[in-house]
Amino acid sequence: MATRVHAGRPSKLFRNLNAKIASIPMILTALVIFLGGTIWTVVYSFTNSKLLPRLKFVGLDQYDRLWDSPRWVMSISNLAIYGILSLIFSLVIGFLLAALMDQKIRFENAFRTIFLYPFALSFIVTGLVWQWILNPDFGVQSIVRSLGWETFVFNPLYNSDIVIYGILIAGLWQGTGLVMCLLLAGLRGIDEDIWKASRVDGIPMWKTYLFIIIPMMRPVFITTLVIITSGIVRLYDLVVAQTSGGPGIASEVPAKYVYDYMFQAQNLGQGFAASTMMLLTVAIVIIPWAYLEFGGKKRG
């Protein structure tokens, strides 16, 4: 009897067979284009490729040149500053906005649309808008001076010491709305009984958020963190639209370095080496996230 029941059950291999067959093109595309392209890039990063790729291996020479380049070091420094501050301010501002929106305020839909609207714009449009806003001739500095403060100075895009902070302002303006929506969705998933219990026990609201709500939202925070980090590593459009890497090389970022060497300097080997370092950065972010998300569940 047990044998007949077992024989009547479909094997796991043949369950959802139509869906598995339909996913074959996507799997092949991922393997050939993404995985194949990644391996190809890493392999050719050890070659002396110039205008065209060629298998003339030079060991770690491209990486030595990469880390000896002041431009690359500056781009890494800028990305670190932008990334750390972007993570901190995006999460803090996004969570504060989400907490305010979770209070069932009036015109919530209108406010949510206003905060999320910048994310619908392309980074090029955002960069150009903030280039005008931060322009000292007709932007914030000009407006404040026209009100009587003649000595007011606010031109971050023209100051090599603080230009990365001008780019950070534009990035926060565009991305914080998305963070707010993600965290708001997490807050709306919290059981209302938890809030009632905290009120009955007389726990202050800030302690409820800090010690109860935020730990319960760990998966949402991890997902949001990965989304923000992937956007940080790919930072390119804002820089090109606002400063084109200037003044000098003061606002260089790794993605722009890769593009310039691969398509303008015609040095594919150097571009591939920089791409591989960016890939390593992404892997450092993705692997711990995957372990936290799936490794713990598997152990459970």
PyMOL commands that set and color helices and strands:
alter all, ss='L'
color gray80, all
select helices_A, chain A and resi 2-8+12-14+17-22+24-44+61-68+70-101+108-120+123-133+140-146+156-158+163-188+192-200+205-216+218-233+237-242+254-263+268-299
alter helices_A, ss='H'
color red, helices_A
deselect
rebuild
show_as cartoon
